[in-house]
Amino acid sequence: MRSELSVQLLRMRWRRPADVAATAVAGGLAGVIGRKYESPDIGDTAVGGNGHGRIVVFGPDAGVESWNVPFAHGVPVCNGLYDGAVKTAFRLGLDGENRPTDIRFEATSTTLVSTWTSSTGQARERAVVVGSPTTSDGNQLVRLLTCEQGSVTATLEFRLRYGHAGEEPVQWTLLRSGRGFREYMAIVGNEKMFFTTNMRLTFEDGATSVRGVLPLKAGRSAFFAVGGPDSLSPRSVKEAKRLFDKSEKGWLRYVQSLGNLRGKYAAIALRSAINLRLLGFGDGGSFYAAATRSLPEDDPLLGPAVRCWDYLKDWERDAGLTVLSLTDAGDQKVLLARYRWYKRLHDIRRKLAIMHEVDGGNVADRGENVIFGVGHRGSVYRVGNGAGDQEQYDVASYSAEVLYRLALQGVIDLELVVALAEQAKAAMFRPCSGVWEIRPAENQEDGAKLQVYASAQILNGQAMAYFSKIFEMAGEKDKAREYKALAAAVMPWVRDNCVRHGVIVAAPDMPVLDSSILLAFMQAPDMFESRDEQLVRATALAIDEPHTTAGPFRGLRVGKGHVRYHANEFQDGISLDEEGLFNNITGWLAIVFLQLGMLQRAETLMRELMGTFNRVGQASEESTPGGRALGNLNQAYVYQAVIWFALLFEAVMAEFEEAQAAEAVSRTGRTV
């Protein structure tokens, strides 16, 4: 069910910033919208998680901005990142200090380390979402601040509200106390929350606001832990440290399993793998597309954001690529876990949806809930995603590759393969909503016309090629021939209908560049022949051209980054205003140029992509041309690109060294 709130209605209500401010004041939200519109400072944020679906976003001041501990579906009880009318806080630091002097992740885990300095001493704060891919879900966030030099005063501010609009304050009641600790409980919605601490607390606002303080000398610590009823409440600093040790050892075991990540780009590839894996849910069979929802993507001068999607969903494309990239990195579990997750989906045999809730729930049935005034800059806060029932015909490609890789290991589920293969067959040359989230014409008065997109058809063709191979392995010769023939029909159609000036364009009647074709170049190896190399090269070079360069197409490069497409050429259906620069496009281009043997150009692009990572080694979905982070945080696409580039780079280097050795042998007649 799509939201009844259309973009046209949004524009009617928010024609210009002054109107928005007036509306906010009239509605009792004075102060939500400031004089200066500015995107959130997300470049210095840090996302932590445990690989079981628990996600925590820390701001530059080390305060918790948003989280879903202990709530699996991410009902926010702390909403600071969105700057809405809901006043929440979860900050542990030093008295009189606004932010740490340094913040970083430990090299092989998701433990966030913040260094604090005051006039009297120095302290180090560690924060961890308890659990790891190789241990159980702790359903808990633990923070530990230790004085390392001199003396300091640890301070806590803890004020939460429950619900998407913060409609219910969280009230705490003392559950038990002992020597040096207290444990509190709150019942919020249908959930229970618990926190324990050794700090001295005062309660305000009817037990909904908590303040803590604890003077510390060198070697002494303050701890604070909050979680669900199944969490292990530490009653001492020693017990809190055990939770850190368990989580960190679990992550270390996971990192050690990624034995394929070696060489020049190993360090950033390993951090990317950690960033990807922390987005996992349950046993790693499903993954969030990003760690946040509803951050703005458009120009603040145009008024509050319209393009703000809920990415706390399992998008089949994003999650499928995550599973495949982690498998390539050496993760031995996520591939089979994804298959088991497919088996649990209620709708997969009828229609594999483009997205699900991470627990397999139907996104379309739950709809899209848009709340005014709570989002960043007083914008919309969007819970759910109205694109849940869109038709995107690249969707079969990712499940097909998962099933093909499992078939190579001897695991063949013929019933599931037949069902998905029939869906791919039915998608041939049919108009769809593309590879991106393009909301179709029936949802907007002046919306996008559905197209038969080149990239979606190539990826769907690759799905049929994989299904053909699986049928062959299963002894289904007739079906193998049928799907091989169907796959073979795709590229002739693309060459006849979607090539202009030697470049693959978005669709037959849309002769513009669309960067999703790069995904087809990367993920559809059976669709391209040696004669297509020049076509691939020309298309990649056209995409990498600056958007101001004269020519038959507007390139997608803007400064040191790339847009997905030019929205005013693409009939997007949401907004004709340009977006930010999508960081994953730069990574996809780097991979394609590496595939083409253009090593120097590929590495230049990879350096540009690495330049978008923040100081804790994480990336956002988008950037402005000036380098400011935009869009949703910890976006999976970016890390997938880094992992695949690192793996491909090492393969290319190995081939180069082998070729050099062979040339030396032929020249000298001696083995090197």
WOFEN-V646121 format. One record per backbone hydrogen bond with DSSP energy under -0.5 kcal/mol. NH is the residue of the N-H (numbers start at 1). CO is the residue of the C=O. If there is no record, write none. Layout:
<<NH CO> <NH CO>>
This chain:
<<6 4> <10 6> <11 7> <12 8> <13 9> <14 10> <19 16> <20 16> <21 17> <22 18> <23 19> <24 20> <25 21> <26 22> <27 23> <28 25> <29 24> <32 29> <34 32> <37 35> <42 40> <45 42> <46 58> <48 46> <48 56> <50 54> <51 278> <53 280> <55 53> <56 48> <57 66> <58 46> <58 56> <59 63> <62 59> <64 90> <65 57> <65 63> <66 57> <68 55> <70 68> <72 70> <74 71> <76 74> <80 65> <81 65> <82 79> <83 80> <84 79> <85 373> <87 85> <88 86> <89 159> <91 157> <93 155> <95 153> <97 94> <101 115> <102 115> <104 113> <106 111> <109 106> <112 127> <113 104> <114 112> <114 125> <115 102> <116 114> <116 123> <118 121> <122 149> <123 116> <124 146> <125 114> <126 144> <127 112> <128 142> <130 128> <130 140> <135 132> <138 130> <138 136> <139 130> <141 226> <142 128> <143 224> <144 126> <145 222> <146 124> <146 144> <147 220> <148 122> <149 122> <151 120> <152 216> <154 152> <154 214> <155 93> <156 212> <157 91> <158 210> <159 89> <160 208> <161 77> <162 168> <166 163> <168 162> <170 160> <171 169> <172 207> <173 185> <175 183> <176 183> <178 181> <180 178> <181 178> <182 197> <183 176> <184 195> <185 173> <186 193> <188 186> <188 191> <191 188> <193 186> <194 227> <195 184> <196 225> <197 182> <198 223> <200 213> <201 199> <202 211> <204 209> <208 204> <209 204> <210 158> <211 202> <212 156> <213 200> <214 154> <216 152> <218 150> <219 147> <220 217> <222 145> <224 143> <225 196> <226 141> <227 194> <228 139> <231 228> <233 231> <234 232> <240 236> <241 237> <242 238> <243 239> <244 240> <245 241> <246 242> <247 243> <248 244> <249 245> <250 246> <251 247> <252 248> <253 249> <254 250> <255 251> <256 252> <257 253> <257 254> <258 255> <259 257> <260 329> <261 258> <261 329> <262 260> <266 263> <269 265> <270 266> <271 267> <272 268> <273 269> <274 270> <275 271> <276 272> <277 273> <278 274> <279 276> <280 277> <281 286> <282 52> <284 281> <285 281> <286 281> <288 279> <289 311> <289 313> <290 311> <291 633> <294 309> <302 299> <303 300> <308 306> <311 292> <311 309> <313 311> <314 356> <315 313> <316 354> <319 315> <320 316> <321 317> <322 318> <323 319> <324 320> <325 321> <326 322> <327 323> <328 324> <329 325> <330 326> <330 327> <331 326> <337 333> <338 334> <339 335> <340 336> <341 337> <342 338> <343 339> <344 340> <344 341> <345 341> <345 342> <350 347> <351 347> <353 351> <356 314> <357 361> <360 357> <363 361> <366 362> <367 363> <369 383> <370 368> <371 369> <371 381> <373 378> <374 371> <375 379> <378 82> <378 375> <379 376> <380 305> <381 371> <382 380> <383 369> <383 381> <385 367> <388 385> <390 387> <392 390> <395 392> <397 394> <398 395> <399 395> <400 396> <401 397> <402 398> <403 399> <404 400> <405 401> <406 402> <407 403> <408 404> <409 405> <409 406> <410 407> <411 406> <412 410> <414 412> <417 413> <418 414> <419 415> <420 416> <421 417> <422 418> <423 419> <424 420> <425 421> <426 422> <427 423> <428 425> <430 427> <432 451> <433 391> <438 433> <438 436> <439 437> <441 448> <443 440> <444 440> <444 441> <447 444> <448 439> <451 432> <453 451> <454 506> <457 453> <458 454> <459 455> <460 456> <461 457> <462 458> <463 459> <464 460> <465 461> <466 462> <467 463> <468 464> <469 465> <470 466> <471 467> <472 468> <473 469> <474 470> <475 472> <476 471> <477 475> <480 476> <481 477> <482 478> <483 479> <484 480> <485 481> <486 482> <487 483> <488 484> <489 485> <489 486> <490 487> <491 487> <492 488> <493 489> <494 490> <495 491> <496 492> <497 493> <498 494> <500 498> <500 503> <503 500> <505 498> <505 503> <506 510> <506 512> <507 510> <508 452> <510 507> <512 510> <515 564> <517 514> <518 515> <519 515> <519 516> <520 516> <521 517> <522 518> <523 519> <524 520> <527 524> <528 525> <532 529> <533 530> <536 532> <537 533> <538 534> <539 535> <540 536> <541 537> <542 538> <543 539> <544 540> <545 542> <547 557> <549 546> <555 546> <555 553> <556 543> <557 545> <558 561> <563 556> <567 565> <569 566> <570 566> <571 567> <572 567> <581 623> <582 562> <582 580> <583 581> <583 621> <584 621> <585 582> <586 582> <587 583> <588 584> <589 585> <590 586> <591 587> <592 588> <593 589> <594 590> <595 591> <596 592> <597 594> <598 593> <599 597> <602 598> <603 599> <604 600> <605 601> <606 602> <607 603> <608 604> <609 605> <610 606> <611 607> <612 609> <613 610> <614 618> <617 614> <621 632> <622 630> <623 581> <624 628> <627 624> <630 622> <631 296> <634 619> <635 619> <636 289> <638 635> <639 635> <640 636> <641 637> <642 638> <643 639> <644 640> <645 641> <646 642> <647 643> <648 644> <649 645> <650 646> <651 647> <652 648> <653 649> <654 650> <655 651> <656 652> <657 653> <658 654> <659 655> <660 656> <661 657> <662 658> <663 659> <664 660> <665 661> <666 662> <667 663> <668 664> <669 665>>
